[in-house]
Amino acid sequence: MRLGELTLRFVSDGHFRLDGGMMFGVVPRVLWERRMAPDAENRVGLALNCLLIQAPGANVLVDTGLGTNLTEEQLARNWGLAPGPRLLANLAAAGLRPEDISLVVNTHLHVDHCGGDVVRRDGRLVPAFPHARYVVQRREWEDAMHPNERTRASYFPEYLLPLAEAGVLDLIDGEQQVTPFIRCLPTPGHTPGHQSVLVTSGGETAVYLGDVAPFAIHFERLAWIPAIDLLPLATMEAKRSLIQHAAENNYLLIFYHEDAHAAARLVPEGDGYRVVPVNLD
């Protein structure tokens, strides 16, 4: 899809399954299952929609999926990862090598968003994209380096330290323009250091939401917040602000975990808004 002078495309790292209660928190199953039917183990399907942004002389990747460093047993047991092509294979299908990526932006450092930042070569972990800088909020990095009892299952410092050791890590504080067309916007709640990514060109703007709203229904309904969010009220306020700006400026919405509405726009409906999918091809 064209956005001004840019080309946007999804590069999938696959599909996996997580417990529906984790994704919908205090919302009763009888409500959320109308929009997303769970399997026999109460799990719902999630996509890993990494975003490739192509500009003249630049290939930017936003989030990198689960990556290849977890064992097959971990991926099957804990994540229910489905068989199929992963991020690097899909990049190759798009005609790109890891060396062609010039910038990686992580919305946050949960392993399903940054696991592909590094790969194992010659027995050690190294940056997966050797010519890229990696951008993340400083607060998020600090939290990932010091996980607690609640966050330990999501943060894997050993898969992140190779970025710092290689000198390719750029830690930012708050809202920041990182390229002429990419602006990082703090959207805390899922984690305190979570950020969304604004992509602007030719008077058009897309917002890559990360986990401030994993699914379209999370964006439509302010009070629907995953159980894993550390600061749920902050998530709600971040969504409120994003909804206002998206409605006023006709943002293209990009959902990381959504299959049916991975790219969408808001349209008014009653006292609120409805998410309507658009084709990113």
C-alpha positions in Angstrom: 0.0 0.0 0.0 1.2 3.5 -0.8 1.3 6.1 1.9 2.5 9.3 0.3 6.0 8.5 -0.9 6.2 5.3 1.2 5.3 1.7 0.6 3.8 -0.2 3.5 3.5 -4.0 3.6 3.0 -6.7 6.3 5.8 -9.2 6.7 4.4 -12.0 8.9 6.3 -13.9 11.5 3.5 -16.4 11.7 0.4 -17.1 13.8 0.0 -18.4 17.3 -2.6 -18.9 20.0 -3.0 -17.5 23.6 -5.6 -17.9 26.3 -8.7 -15.8 25.6 -8.9 -14.6 29.2 -5.3 -13.2 28.9 -6.4 -11.2 25.8 -9.6 -9.9 27.2 -9.1 -9.5 30.9 -12.2 -8.9 33.0 -14.5 -8.9 29.9 -16.8 -12.0 30.2 -16.2 -14.7 27.7 -19.9 -14.6 26.6 -19.1 -11.1 25.2 -15.7 -11.5 23.6 -16.4 -14.9 22.0 -19.0 -13.3 19.8 -16.2 -11.5 18.0 -13.4 -14.2 18.4 -14.4 -17.8 18.9 -11.9 -19.7 21.1 -10.7 -23.2 20.6 -11.3 -26.2 22.9 -8.4 -24.9 25.1 -10.0 -21.4 25.4 -7.3 -20.0 23.1 -7.7 -17.4 20.4 -5.6 -16.8 17.3 -3.1 -14.0 17.0 -1.1 -12.8 14.0 2.4 -11.4 14.1 2.1 -8.6 11.6 5.5 -7.0 11.4 5.4 -3.8 9.3 7.9 -3.1 6.5 8.1 0.6 5.6 10.0 1.3 2.3 11.3 4.7 1.4 13.9 5.8 -1.0 17.2 4.4 0.4 15.6 3.0 3.6 13.9 -0.2 4.7 12.4 0.0 8.1 10.9 -2.9 10.1 8.5 -2.3 13.0 8.5 -5.2 15.4 10.1 -8.5 14.6 7.8 -11.3 15.9 8.8 -14.3 18.0 12.0 -15.0 16.2 13.9 -18.2 16.1 15.6 -18.4 19.4 12.9 -20.1 21.5 13.0 -23.9 21.2 10.4 -25.7 19.1 9.0 -27.1 22.3 8.6 -23.6 23.9 7.0 -22.3 20.7 4.5 -25.2 20.6 3.8 -25.5 24.3 3.7 -21.8 25.4 2.7 -20.1 22.2 0.8 -22.6 20.0 2.8 -21.4 17.0 1.4 -22.6 13.7 3.6 -24.1 11.0 4.4 -21.9 8.1 6.9 -19.3 6.8 8.4 -16.9 9.3 9.7 -13.3 9.2 13.1 -13.9 7.4 11.5 -16.2 4.8 8.8 -13.7 4.1 11.3 -10.8 3.8 13.2 -13.0 1.3 10.0 -13.5 -0.6 9.7 -9.8 -0.8 13.2 -9.6 -2.2 15.0 -8.4 0.9 17.9 -9.7 2.8 18.6 -9.0 6.5 21.4 -6.7 5.3 18.8 -4.5 3.5 17.0 -3.4 6.7 18.3 0.0 7.9 16.2 0.5 11.0 14.2 -1.6 13.4 11.7 0.0 15.8 10.3 -2.0 18.6 7.0 -1.0 20.2 8.1 -2.8 23.3 10.3 -5.7 24.3 7.9 -8.6 25.0 9.4 -11.6 23.2 6.5 -11.8 20.6 7.4 -8.3 19.4 11.2 -8.4 19.5 12.2 -12.0 19.4 13.4 -11.6 15.8 15.8 -8.8 16.7 18.6 -11.3 17.1 19.6 -14.6 15.6 22.2 -17.2 16.5 25.2 -17.4 14.3 28.3 -19.5 15.0 26.9 -20.4 18.4 26.3 -16.8 19.7 23.4 -14.3 19.5 24.0 -11.3 17.1 21.7 -8.6 15.6 19.5 -10.2 13.0 19.8 -7.1 10.8 23.5 -6.3 10.7 23.2 -2.8 9.1 20.3 -1.6 11.2 19.9 0.6 14.2 17.4 -0.6 16.8 15.1 2.0 18.5 13.2 1.5 21.7 12.1 3.6 24.7 14.7 3.8 27.5 12.1 3.0 30.1 11.1 -0.2 28.2 14.7 -1.3 27.9 15.3 -0.8 31.7 12.2 -2.8 32.5 13.2 -5.6 30.2 16.7 -5.7 31.7 15.2 -6.1 35.2 12.0 -8.3 34.9 10.0 -9.0 38.0 7.9 -11.9 39.0 5.0 -10.8 36.8 7.0 -9.7 33.7 9.6 -12.5 33.7 7.6 -14.7 31.3 7.5 -11.9 28.7 11.0 -10.3 28.9 14.1 -12.3 27.8 17.1 -10.1 28.5 19.5 -12.6 27.0 17.9 -12.0 23.6 18.3 -8.2 23.9 21.8 -7.7 25.4 23.5 -8.6 22.1 22.0 -5.3 20.6 23.7 -3.2 23.3 26.9 -5.2 23.0 27.0 -4.6 19.2 26.5 -0.9 19.7 23.4 -0.7 17.5 20.9 0.2 20.2 19.3 3.7 20.3 17.3 4.4 23.5 14.9 7.3 23.3 13.0 9.2 25.9 9.4 10.1 25.2 8.0 11.3 21.9 10.6 11.5 19.2 11.0 11.9 15.5 13.5 9.1 14.5 13.3 9.5 10.7 11.7 12.2 8.5 8.6 9.9 8.2 8.6 8.0 11.5 7.7 9.4 14.9 7.6 7.3 18.1 4.7 8.1 20.4 4.6 6.8 24.0 1.4 4.9 24.7 2.0 3.4 28.1 -0.3 0.8 29.7 0.5 -2.5 28.3 3.9 -1.8 29.6 5.1 1.6 31.1 7.5 2.0 28.2 5.3 0.9 25.4 5.2 3.1 22.3 3.2 3.3 19.1 4.7 4.3 15.8 3.3 7.1 13.6 4.2 6.9 9.9 3.6 10.1 7.9 4.1 11.0 4.2 2.3 13.1 1.7 -0.2 14.4 4.2 -1.3 10.9 5.2 -0.6 9.1 8.5 -0.7 5.5 9.6 -0.4 4.4 13.3 1.1 1.1 14.2 -0.5 0.3 17.5 1.6 -2.4 18.9 -0.2 -3.8 22.0 -2.1 -0.7 23.0 -4.9 -2.4 21.0 -4.0 -6.0 19.9 -7.3 -6.5 18.1 -9.7 -4.2 16.4 -12.3 -4.8 19.1 -9.8 -3.4 21.7 -9.8 -0.1 19.8 -13.5 0.1 19.4 -14.2 -0.5 23.1 -12.2 1.6 25.6 -12.8 -0.7 28.6 -11.7 -3.9 26.8 -8.1 -4.3 28.0 -6.0 -7.5 28.1 -5.2 -9.0 31.5 -1.5 -8.8 30.8 -1.5 -5.0 30.7 0.4 -3.7 33.7 -1.3 -0.3 33.8 -4.9 -0.8 32.4 -6.1 2.6 33.2 -3.2 4.1 31.3 -4.0 1.8 28.4 -7.5 3.2 28.3 -6.3 6.8 28.3 -3.7 6.1 25.6 -6.5 4.5 23.5 -8.8 7.5 24.1 -6.2 9.9 22.8 -5.4 7.7 19.8 -9.1 7.3 18.9 -9.6 11.0 18.9 -6.6 11.7 16.7 -7.4 8.8 14.4 -11.0 10.0 13.9 -10.0 13.6 13.3 -7.2 12.8 10.9 -8.4 9.6 9.2 -5.4 7.6 10.3 -4.7 4.3 8.8 -4.7 1.9 11.8 -2.3 -1.1 11.8 -3.0 -3.9 14.3 -0.1 -6.2 15.1 -2.1 -9.3 16.3 -5.2 -8.9 14.1 -6.0 -11.1 11.1 -9.4 -9.8 9.9 -8.7 -6.1 10.5 -4.9 -5.9 10.3 -5.2 -2.5 8.4 -8.3 -0.4 9.0 -9.9 3.0 9.5 -12.4 4.4 12.0 -15.9 5.3 10.9 -18.5 6.9 13.3 -21.2 4.6 14.6 -23.7 5.7 17.2 -21.9 7.4 20.1 -18.6 5.8 19.2 -16.6 4.4 16.3 -16.4 1.1 14.3 -13.2 -0.3 12.8 -13.5 -1.0 9.1 -10.8 -3.1 7.4 -8.9 -1.8 4.3 -6.6 -3.7 1.9 -2.9 -3.1 2.5 -2.0 -4.7 -0.9 
